[in-house]
Amino acid sequence: MSVHVGLDNPCVYSWGTEEQKQKYLVPQAKGEKLATFGLTEPNAGSDVVGMKSYARRDGDDWILNGEKMWISLGDVADHFLFFCWTDAEKQKVRDHSGISCFIVERTMPGFSSGTLHGKLGIRAGNTGYFSLQDVRVPQANMLGQEGEGFKIAMFSLENGRYTVASGATGVIRASRDASVAYANTREVQGQPIANFQLVKQKIATMEADYEMSHLLWLKCGYLKNIGAPSAKAASMAKWQATTRSEHAASMAIELHGANGYTNDYPVERYLRNCKAAVIYEGTRDIHTLMQADWALGLKKEKAARVVLPPYANAAGA
């Protein structure tokens, strides 16, 4: 749901034409159609300009070719945001202003997809790939203007980081709650392990990690509500929440002892699931570098591009 709501819908809402909103966003918002986001490729993750997908103009249409990998909902979604090069000369010099974005439908001839198997975690969610071979799409399906694909992708990833931070914060809370429940019922030496100092230290650390991650997430949400720049806040919230969720889930397993290593308790699943969040929407390493660049003044936060809903106001209501 976070991909459908966080990555795709805000892009169509903020960059789409009225016709695109009526055709795609309305059924997506109603839950009649499922949508996802196709940026990552087999050899291009954080290095967006390393993508190989391309489109060439053919009259009033575009002919799209390329393959996307590690796509949430990739084998089940109805609509796809497809990012690709539309300027071959800019691709040669890795100029991201040569990247554009298209809305692609599963039913378009030349579209195919598959499911990736053997994942460590997030087994309840479909993760797949999709391929476009000479898929013809009309100019009306270009999202934004030609050459704005990179901007749209970064806008979308910022929203995605916000939802990832939310999920990771939830994992911390779940790890804490499971650990508290276990510590109060598991007895060693005739007393609950909650009485032992090192157990308390683990739970206290989880509590602190939850509060800090939750506050970072709330700060980002507030900035979004008032239409203020939030890229730095989203990056910080995602980076810290996912890192702390990994730590919290690992501590929860240790606190559960041998029981934590089995699926009789939920904590082993928390650890498997949270590991992916450290990687997607920008790896931990990428966010570390981004935050350092902002702090050093090497990176400037750009003005927010967001079309606020009618009920929003300067107070963030």
Secondary structure, 3 states (H helix, E strand, C coil): CHHHHHHHHHHHHHHCCHHHHHHHHHHHHHCCCCEEEECCECCECCCHHHCCCEEEEECCEEEEEEEEEEEECCCCCCEEEEEEECCHHHHHCCCHHHEEEEEEECCCCCEEEEECCCCCCCCCCCEEEEEEEEEEEEHHHEECCCCCHHHHHHHHHHHHHHHHHHHHHHHHHHHHHHHHHHHHHCEECCEEHHHCHHHHHHHHHHHHHHHHHHHHHHHHHHHHHCCCCCHHHHHHHHHHHHHHHHHHHHHHHHHHHHHHHCCCCCHHHHHHHHHHHHHCCCCHHHHHHHHHHHHHCCCCCCCCCCCCCCCCCCCCC
